[in-house]
C-alpha cells in the first residue's frame, strides 16, 4: 500500500515513526492520509483471518488502536493509551480495512479519540480511545 495523499510537513516525523514500528510492519499497516484533523490507516485482511475465515477481531482492534496512537501523537505531545473500547458491527469483506481516527475531546492531561473502521463503504467497527499525555511538547524538527 502506498500513501494516497502527501502527509503535511508538521506530521511527517510522527507518521514515519509509527509506520516504521515493528507491530505496524508485522501487520503491514500504513498511513494513507492525514487531513482535516483525521488520520487514515489501511491494512490488508489477507492472512489475518480467525477460525471462521473472517478478519480476526484482534487485527481490527490493532488497526483502530494504531490509528488512535498516531492521531493522539500528532499535536507534538507524547501520549499513551489508558483506555480503549471497541464495538464490532459486522465481519469485514476481504480486501483492505481502513481506520479513520479523529479527536473528540481534550483536557490538559487526557484526550479522547473516535476511530471508525471501514471495509469499503461499510462500517465494521467503532473504537474509542483515551490517551494520557506523558510529557511536554516535542520539538518539531
N, C-alpha and C positions, 0 to 999 in steps of 0.2 A: 504494500500500500504506500502511496505517496501522498504528501500533503496536498490538499486540494486548493488551499489558499495560503499565501505567504503569511508567516507569523509576524505580527507587528514588532518592531525593534525592541520595545521595553520588555517583551516577554520571551525573547529568543533564548536566553540563558535558562530560564525555568523549564521551557519546553525541551530544550536539549538535555537537561539533567534528568527529567522524567522519562523521555524517550529512551535514554541510554541505561536506565536502571535495569538490573538483572531480571526482575519479575516481569516488567513490561516486555523485555526481549523474549522471555520464556513463552509468554502468551501472544507475542507479536502484536502488541497494542501500539498504535501510533496516533499522535495528534494530527487531525486533519484540518482543523480550523480554530482560530482564536478570533472572535469577532463579537462586537456588540455586548461585551461583558460575559460572553459564554465561551466555553471550551468544548470542542468536539473531539472525541477519541473513538477510533474504529478498531475492530478485531474480527478476524475470520472465525467462523464457527467450526470449520472442519478440524477434527482431532480434539474437540473439546466437548464431546458428547458424553451423556450419562448412560446408564444401563438400559434406558428406554429409547435410546437413539436420538434424543433431543439434546440441545445445548445444556450442559451442566449448570445448575444454579450458581455454583461457586465461581464458574467462569464469568457469568453475567454479573455477579456481585463484584468480582475483581475488576471488571471493566468499569463499572459505575464508581467504585472506590478510587480507581486510578484517575478518572476524570475529576472527581471531587478533590483529590490531592493536588492535581495541577491547578485547578481553579482556586483552591484555597491558598496557594502559594504565589499567585500572580501579583499580589499587591506589594511584594517586597518584604513581607514579614513571614518568617518560617512558621508553619502551622503543622500540627499533627492531629489526627482524628482522636476524639474522645468518645464518640458515639456514632453508630451508623445503623440504619434500618432500611430494609428493602421489602417491597411488595411485588410479587410476581403476578402478572395478569394472564399470560398465555405463553406457550412454548414458541420460541422464535423459529422462523423458517431457516433453512440452511442458507449459508452465504456469509454476509457481513452484518455484525451488530455495530450500532453507533450509540455512544453515550453522550448526552449533552448536559453539561453542568453549568449552573448559574447560582450566584449568591442571592440568598433570600433575606438575610438579616445579619447584623454585625454589632458587637459591643467592643469595648476596649480589649477584652481578652478572648472572646469567642466569636465564631461566625457559623452561620447555618447555610448549607448549600442543598439545592434540589438537583437531582440528576434524573433525567428521563432516558431510558434505554429503548432503542428502536430496532426493529427488524424491518427494513424498508420503511414504509409509512406506518407500520403497526407498532403501537406502544406495547412492549413486553414486560417492562418493569419500571417502577419508580423507586428512587433511593433518596434518603435524606441523611446527610452527614453533618455532624457538629465538629468544628475544628477548634483547637486550643492554640493560641498564639504563644509560641515558645521563646521568642526572642525579640530583639529590637529590629527595626527595619534593616534589610540588607542593602549594601551599597550596590547601585547598578553600575555596571562597567560599560 
